[in-house]
Amino acid sequence: MLSAKSLFQEILDNDESFRLFCSIAASGEAQGGWENGRIAALVPEGERALAPKIARHGADEDKHGRIFTALLRKRGLTPVPVPPGTDYTMLLERHGIGLAHDKLRRDEPLTVRDVIVYLAHSRVTEQRAAEQLGLLRTHFADHPEIGRAVRVISDDEDKHLAYTHEELLRLAAAGHGRLIQRTLRACALTEIRVHRDVSLAVMAHMGRILRWPKARSALLAAGIHALYAYERLAGWHRMVTLAMPERRDALGGPAAPAPEFA
C-alpha cells in the first residue's frame, strides 16, 4: 500500500534518494539560518528585544542543516547539488515571499513592516515544517538511524511556530492587525503553490532514482495536485489563523547544542 510511511521508508532505504533528500533539507536549513541571522542584525531599534529570538531561530536552522549533513556522513555520503526546482526557500523568495536577499545584504535597519513580513513568512512556512516533521515523528521517532534527528528537529519546529504566533499577536495588539492578516494571506496562497511545485519536482527526481513505474509516479503527482486543490480552496486558512500558544516565549533562551550530530 502506498502511504507516507512506506514512501519515506523507500527513500530512506536507498543511498541516492536519501542523499538527495538530506541535501535538499540541509541546504534549505542553512539558507534559513543565514536569513534569520541577517534579520536579527538589522532589527529596528524599537524591536531590538526580538533580535535574540530571531538569532535563536537562525541558530536552530543552522543546527538542523548540520544534522542533515551528519546523517549523510554516517552513511559515508556527501551532499549533492540541489536541483533548482526543488529549492523551496529560493523559490519562495523569487515569488516575493519574505524579505529579499538584496535587502538583507545591505547594512540598513529594517522597518516594523519588514519585521511583520518576516514573521508572517515564518508563520506560514513553520506551519508546513511542523506538520511535515510531525508526520515523520509519528512514523520514525524510534528509528535507529534518523529517530533522534527527527525528534530534535520536530521539537524545534513546534517552538518556531509557537514563537511566530505569539509575536504576531503582540504586533496585532499594537495596531498592525490588518497588515498582518493581508500579509499572512498572501504568503499562504503563494506558499501552497510553491509547495506543490517543489513536491512535484522532488517526487520526479525520486522517481528517477528509485525507478518508479509511470503509474506510481502519476498516482503520486495526482495526490500532490489534490492536496493543492484542497489547500487552495480551504486548507490555507490554517496557515493564517493566530492563537496564543501554550508554549510561551518558546525562543527565549539559547539554542540547545546537538553535539551528537555536529
Beta strands, then each sheet from edge to edge (+ up, - down):
end
